[in-house]
Amino acid sequence: MTGIVIVGSGLGGYSLAREIRRLDRTVALTVVTADGGESYSKPMLSAAFAQGKDIAALIQKDADTMAAELDIQVLRRTRVVAIDRAAKVLRLADGGVVGYGRLVLALGADPRPYRVEGSEAVAVRTVNDLDDYALWRAGLVAGGRVLLIGAGLIGMEFANDLAIAGQRVSVVDPSPWPLGRLLPRQLGEELATALTGIGIDLHLGRSVARLAQGRATLDDGSEVAFDTILSAIGLVPRIALAAAAGLAVDKGIVVDRALRSSDPDIFAIGDCAQTEAGPLPFVAPLMAEAKALAATLAGGGATLKLPALPVVVKTPALPVAVCPPAAGAAGEWRIEGVGHDRKALYIGADGIPLGFALTGAATAERQALAKEMPDLL
Ligand SMILES: Cc1cc2nc3c(=O)[nH]c(=O)nc-3n(C[C@H](O)[C@H](O)[C@H](O)COP(=O)(O)OP(=O)(O)OC[C@H]3O[C@@H](n4cnc5c(N)ncnc54)[C@H](O)[C@@H]3O)c2cc1C
């Protein structure tokens, strides 16, 4: 039988390849990837300046090294354009085909498109992989003005990192405080104070009404000048290939507890997948998924189990850790602490904590608190 083919060489694709090789040294394993196939840690993209890293330093291993180390084939700069499930082949953009016995989709997600009046005439950048990051960094001018759209997790990390690098950063977001979906107001306001303290200009409760070359007009009529503009308004799981092949999709590619899609020979992990706990676009769930799926592919019957997994937000101006309650869970925030060091527990109707948010010194409690939270799966 043809071997295992993984589409995608991000943390999902390569973590899975590594886990499979721990269990099976001989199965034929191919990684097909639209990018350069370098192994890198995506979370570092929003912390690279603070750690003094350029593009070369972000690349941990190139595609050839990965191929040799894992005894796999890596087809780099090779885009899959269709999955032919009847013939069990992938159709490639260059007209070629790759056969598979079992297929794993580790396709990641696309940055949500940002459109306002005038945006088509301005180079609005997004950063979701090494290629994007290289392009973005090449366009930065020393001491330049960066307009950042979006005060969510990735936006705030970039804002803090760029400010450390000496960029003059302005942030625009309709939410009244940063990380508006993850933090209760008091903690969000502490974060806003800390970010303002390192020179970041926050325009919260505001949207961009119009963009022109070097100038944004906000919905209150005020103007923000910029040299470069970065949008960080969220990610959308890549489902188009799976949907066109007739696989079940929703927000992501729908998978069961074995990471299996609606086709028994096709699996999905990472940012493109939708588990029973919903899409989980973070590293810790992806690692657990890779381990469980490798065991399944090697012949065991592993079921994905996920404890509550805290996420550290890389904002050195004020350290933040969050463990969000399940979407739509009823409850209320209870907040302890003063100033920068706050602990907020999200308490459900029956008095049981369902999630938390921590700032400053309180972030040290994240692992202990996570043990008290309900499992994700
Ligand atoms: C700036 C930033 C900071 C982050 N920080 C954190 C953090 O601190 N902690 C945390 O837990 N998470 C963080 N995350 C999220 C985490 O990095 C992602 O959840 C994870 O890296 C996703 O990995 P993936 O393999 O699913 O997707 P990706 O890394 O996006 O990989 C997708 C792969 O699929 C390939 N591909 C897509 N379509 C095709 C096609 N048609 N044909 C061939 N190949 C294709 C791509 O080329 C790529 O190789 C961060 C994300 C970003 C953007």
The ligand as an ORCA input file, in Angstrom:
! r2SCAN-3c Opt
* xyz 0 1
  C       2.447     35.165     15.321
  C       1.875     33.955     15.992
  C       2.205     33.695     17.318
  C       1.680     32.576     17.955
  N       2.009     32.344     19.260
  C       1.523     31.246     19.883
  C       1.869     30.961     21.245
  O       2.595     31.721     21.881
  N       1.385     29.827     21.810
  C       0.576     28.974     21.127
  O       0.168     27.946     21.677
  N       0.218     29.208     19.836
  C       0.676     30.322     19.193
  N       0.337     30.561     17.899
  C      -0.484     29.564     17.180
  C       0.398     28.383     16.707
  O       1.629     28.875     16.230
  C      -0.348     27.620     15.606
  O      -1.501     27.064     16.217
  C       0.467     26.497     14.967
  O       1.769     26.912     14.624
  C      -0.281     25.990     13.723
  O       0.470     24.987     13.095
  P      -0.150     24.197     11.840
  O       0.879     23.170     11.482
  O      -1.536     23.755     12.128
  O      -0.291     25.301     10.698
  P       0.854     26.125      9.810
  O       2.054     26.289     10.655
  O       0.136     27.275      9.313
  O       1.203     25.109      8.676
  C       0.378     24.915      7.563
  C       1.190     24.238      6.483
  O       0.310     23.835      5.425
  C       0.901     24.172      4.188
  N      -0.174     24.267      3.189
  C      -1.339     24.941      3.286
  N      -2.089     24.764      2.179
  C      -1.383     23.940      1.375
  C      -1.619     23.377      0.087
  N      -2.750     23.603     -0.585
  N      -0.665     22.571     -0.458
  C       0.487     22.305      0.218
  N       0.751     22.804      1.445
  C      -0.163     23.613      2.017
  C       1.631     25.466      4.480
  O       2.611     25.745      3.492
  C       2.237     25.136      5.839
  O       3.430     24.389      5.679
  C       0.824     31.688     17.239
  C       0.475     31.977     15.910
  C       1.001     33.100     15.281
  C       0.633     33.407     13.851
*
